[in-house]
Amino acid sequence: PYYVDLNQNLFLEASLHSSDPNLVVFVDTCVASPDPHNFETQTYDLIRSGCVKDPTYSSYYSPRKTAARFSFNAFSFATRYPSVYLQCELVVCRYKDYSSRCYQGCVSRFKRKAGS
């Protein structure tokens, strides 16, 4: 566990350990939950499909392309949930593969209605 005060900035880094120098890491989705075993029902999106959902979320430059750095303000799920758990999905792509997910940024996924 990492203990922070409410509204304190929390800085994180996710890094890939690989011998391949031509990989890059992209933060696709980060979801917070008061339950470490359930990230489906009572959740809060920090970033989803590369689209920032929380106004306090910030991404930062990393000198290593195999690391993603970001921050957000600590918060709680009301007073009955003293802990917040974070689950993030990261994507690993080939460096400079501009058709890959890592270089698309925010992607809005729309569901279409099935026609007759």
C-alpha positions as CSV (number, residue, x, y, z in Angstrom):
1,P,0.0,0.0,0.0
2,Y,1.0,3.6,-0.6
3,Y,-0.5,6.1,1.8
4,V,-1.4,9.7,0.7
5,D,-3.6,12.5,1.9
6,L,-6.7,13.4,0.1
7,N,-6.1,15.7,-2.9
8,Q,-2.3,15.0,-2.7
9,N,-0.7,14.4,-6.1
10,L,0.2,10.8,-6.7
11,F,2.9,10.2,-9.2
12,L,3.3,6.8,-11.0
13,E,5.6,5.2,-13.5
14,A,4.9,2.0,-15.4
15,S,7.9,0.5,-17.1
16,L,8.6,-2.4,-19.4
17,H,11.7,-4.4,-18.8
18,S,12.8,-5.9,-22.1
19,S,16.0,-6.3,-24.1
20,D,14.2,-5.1,-27.2
21,P,15.1,-1.3,-27.5
22,N,12.4,-0.7,-30.2
23,L,9.3,-0.9,-27.9
24,V,7.2,1.9,-26.5
25,V,4.6,1.8,-23.6
26,F,1.2,3.6,-23.8
27,V,-1.3,4.0,-20.9
28,D,-4.6,3.0,-22.4
29,T,-6.9,2.7,-19.3
30,C,-6.7,3.3,-15.6
31,V,-9.7,2.6,-13.4
32,A,-10.0,3.1,-9.6
33,S,-12.2,1.0,-7.3
34,P,-12.8,0.7,-3.6
35,D,-12.7,-3.1,-4.0
36,P,-9.4,-4.7,-5.1
37,H,-11.4,-7.7,-6.6
38,N,-14.0,-5.8,-8.5
39,F,-13.2,-3.2,-11.2
40,E,-16.6,-3.5,-12.9
41,T,-19.4,-2.1,-10.6
42,Q,-18.3,0.9,-8.4
43,T,-15.4,2.4,-10.4
44,Y,-13.9,5.7,-11.4
45,D,-12.1,6.2,-14.7
46,L,-8.9,8.2,-14.7
47,I,-8.2,7.4,-18.3
48,R,-10.2,5.2,-20.7
49,S,-9.2,4.2,-24.2
50,G,-6.5,6.8,-24.1
51,C,-9.0,9.6,-23.3
52,V,-8.4,11.5,-20.0
53,K,-11.6,11.3,-17.8
54,D,-10.3,12.9,-14.6
55,P,-9.3,16.5,-14.7
56,T,-6.4,16.0,-12.3
57,Y,-4.8,13.3,-14.5
58,S,-1.6,14.3,-16.2
59,S,0.9,12.4,-18.3
60,Y,4.6,13.3,-18.3
61,Y,7.6,13.0,-20.5
62,S,9.8,10.0,-19.8
63,P,13.4,9.8,-21.1
64,R,12.8,6.1,-21.6
65,K,10.2,5.2,-24.2
66,T,9.6,1.9,-22.3
67,A,8.2,3.9,-19.4
68,A,5.0,5.8,-19.0
69,R,4.7,8.5,-16.3
70,F,1.5,10.0,-15.0
71,S,-0.2,11.5,-11.9
72,F,-3.5,12.3,-10.4
73,N,-5.0,13.7,-7.2
74,A,-5.7,11.1,-4.5
75,F,-9.4,10.7,-3.7
76,S,-11.6,8.4,-1.7
77,F,-14.9,6.6,-2.4
78,A,-16.9,8.3,0.3
79,T,-16.0,7.8,4.0
80,R,-16.9,4.1,4.1
81,Y,-14.1,3.1,1.7
82,P,-10.8,4.2,3.1
83,S,-8.7,2.6,0.3
84,V,-8.7,3.1,-3.4
85,Y,-7.2,0.5,-5.7
86,L,-5.9,1.2,-9.2
87,Q,-5.9,-1.1,-12.2
88,C,-4.2,0.1,-15.4
89,E,-4.1,-1.4,-18.9
90,L,-0.9,-0.6,-20.8
91,V,-0.2,-1.3,-24.5
92,V,3.3,-2.2,-25.8
93,C,4.0,-1.3,-29.4
94,R,6.9,-1.1,-31.8
95,Y,8.6,2.3,-31.7
96,K,7.5,4.6,-34.6
97,D,4.8,2.2,-35.7
98,Y,2.4,5.0,-36.2
99,S,-0.5,2.6,-37.2
100,S,-0.3,0.9,-33.7
101,R,-2.5,1.7,-30.8
102,C,0.3,3.5,-29.0
103,Y,0.3,6.3,-31.5
104,Q,-3.5,6.8,-31.8
105,G,-4.1,8.6,-28.6
106,C,-7.7,9.1,-27.4
107,V,-10.0,6.6,-29.2
108,S,-13.7,7.0,-28.9
109,R,-15.3,3.6,-29.5
110,F,-18.9,3.9,-30.7
111,K,-21.4,1.1,-30.8
112,R,-23.5,1.0,-33.9
113,K,-27.1,-0.2,-34.0
114,A,-27.6,-3.3,-36.1
115,G,-29.7,-2.5,-39.1
116,S,-32.4,-4.8,-40.5
